[in-house]
Amino acid sequence: MAVEWEDIENAASHIFKMWESGGDLIFAKECWGHFAEAGLTCDDSIVIRTETLLRLVALRQIVAEFSAAKWDENAETEISYLVEHLEVDRLSLGLLAAPHLEHGGALCEDEYELREAALAAVADALKAETFDCIRAAYGGQTALYRRLSGMAGTEDVDYNDGEYDFEPDGNNLAGFEFSEHGRR
């Protein structure tokens, strides 16, 4: 089985609300289709389902990081707020986070801090695979840059136009470089 977009659409609408245009939510829905094609939306067990749900958070972090690189938009949101509407299983989260938590989370002072660290560790661990999937799905760095740039909903530029060109300087360059590796 797979987690369908309809299963997470409500949660996604709370996670992806950075742009008034709604372009980030539209992008997330497109990406979920790409994840499904790549076999990244599985629901075979509670642990795999939890990983699948947290891939949505990893995607949100990718969108926020691109927005910061290209437009200097600070779209960081506490990870606990991003997962409020997702059914993240606590035990599965612990199993997924354990290999990625420094000191096994022993330095966390309370349950809230441990949960935050676990969520961040899993989302960070999923980012590379998530990013690679969408870069491949959109056809490489340039096409992904164009699609990510279109999220903001600016009407005056057609980022999907094969003739679209940009000045490789400042924020355009930072956004373009981000679309190569998924990090600034």
LOBAZA-228320 format. One record per residue (C-alpha): z, y, x. Coordinates in steps of 0.1 Angstrom, whole numbers, padded with zeros to 4 digits, always signed. Layout:
LOBAZA-228320
ZYX
...
end
This chain:
LOBAZA-228320
+0000+0000+0000
-0003+0036+0010
+0015+0069+0002
-0011+0088-0020
-0014+0125-0020
-0002+0126-0056
+0031+0109-0044
+0038+0138-0020
+0020+0167-0036
+0051+0184-0050
+0069+0181-0016
+0038+0193+0002
+0037+0224-0020
+0072+0233-0008
+0064+0225+0029
+0030+0242+0031
+0035+0277+0017
+0029+0299+0047
-0002+0316+0035
-0005+0334+0002
-0040+0321+0000
-0027+0285-0002
-0051+0276+0025
-0024+0257+0044
-0017+0234+0014
-0054+0228+0010
-0057+0220+0047
-0027+0196+0043
-0044+0178+0014
-0076+0174+0035
-0056+0161+0064
-0038+0136+0042
-0072+0121+0033
-0080+0119+0070
-0046+0102+0076
-0054+0077+0049
-0088+0069+0065
-0071+0064+0098
-0044+0041+0083
-0016+0066+0088
-0003+0067+0053
+0012+0032+0050
+0040+0022+0027
+0046-0013+0039
+0083-0010+0045
+0110+0017+0041
+0108+0025+0078
+0070+0028+0078
+0072+0049+0046
+0097+0072+0062
+0074+0076+0092
+0045+0084+0069
+0065+0110+0050
+0076+0127+0083
+0039+0128+0094
+0036+0156+0068
+0064+0175+0086
+0046+0170+0119
+0014+0184+0103
+0034+0214+0091
+0047+0220+0126
+0011+0218+0140
+0000+0244+0114
+0029+0267+0123
+0023+0264+0160
-0014+0272+0156
-0005+0302+0134
+0019+0314+0161
-0008+0310+0188
-0037+0326+0169
-0020+0352+0147
+0015+0356+0162
+0028+0345+0129
+0063+0330+0131
+0063+0303+0105
+0091+0283+0118
+0114+0268+0092
+0144+0247+0097
+0133+0211+0095
+0160+0202+0070
+0143+0226+0045
+0110+0210+0052
+0122+0176+0041
+0143+0187+0011
+0117+0173-0013
+0108+0142+0007
+0126+0110+0002
+0136+0104+0038
+0157+0073+0041
+0186+0080+0064
+0188+0046+0081
+0151+0045+0087
+0153+0080+0101
+0179+0068+0126
+0158+0038+0136
+0128+0059+0141
+0147+0087+0160
+0168+0065+0183
+0142+0060+0211
+0135+0097+0212
+0170+0112+0210
+0185+0125+0242
+0219+0108+0248
+0213+0089+0216
+0224+0119+0196
+0260+0115+0210
+0261+0152+0219
+0257+0163+0182
+0288+0178+0168
+0284+0167+0131
+0263+0147+0107
+0241+0178+0099
+0233+0184+0135
+0226+0148+0141
+0202+0147+0111
+0184+0178+0124
+0180+0163+0158
+0168+0130+0144
+0142+0147+0121
+0130+0169+0150
+0127+0139+0174
+0107+0119+0149
+0084+0148+0139
+0078+0156+0176
+0071+0120+0184
+0045+0120+0155
+0027+0152+0165
+0004+0139+0192
-0010+0111+0170
-0012+0134+0140
-0030+0160+0160
-0054+0135+0176
-0063+0122+0141
-0071+0156+0127
-0090+0167+0158
-0112+0136+0156
-0116+0139+0118
-0128+0175+0120
-0152+0167+0149
-0134+0180+0180
-0118+0211+0193
-0143+0238+0181
-0146+0224+0146
-0108+0220+0143
-0103+0256+0156
-0127+0268+0129
-0109+0248+0102
-0075+0259+0112
-0087+0295+0114
-0099+0293+0078
-0064+0284+0066
-0053+0320+0064
-0079+0326+0037
-0097+0356+0052
-0127+0362+0031
-0147+0381+0056
-0154+0353+0081
-0170+0320+0074
-0153+0298+0100
-0174+0268+0089
-0206+0285+0098
-0222+0268+0128
-0231+0303+0140
-0195+0315+0139
-0185+0328+0173
-0154+0344+0186
-0144+0364+0216
-0125+0341+0239
-0096+0364+0246
-0061+0370+0235
-0050+0352+0204
-0084+0337+0197
-0082+0320+0231
-0046+0309+0225
-0057+0294+0191
-0087+0278+0206
-0067+0263+0235
-0041+0250+0210
-0069+0232+0191
-0077+0212+0222
-0043+0196+0228
-0020+0206+0199
+0003+0226+0221
+0005+0261+0235
end
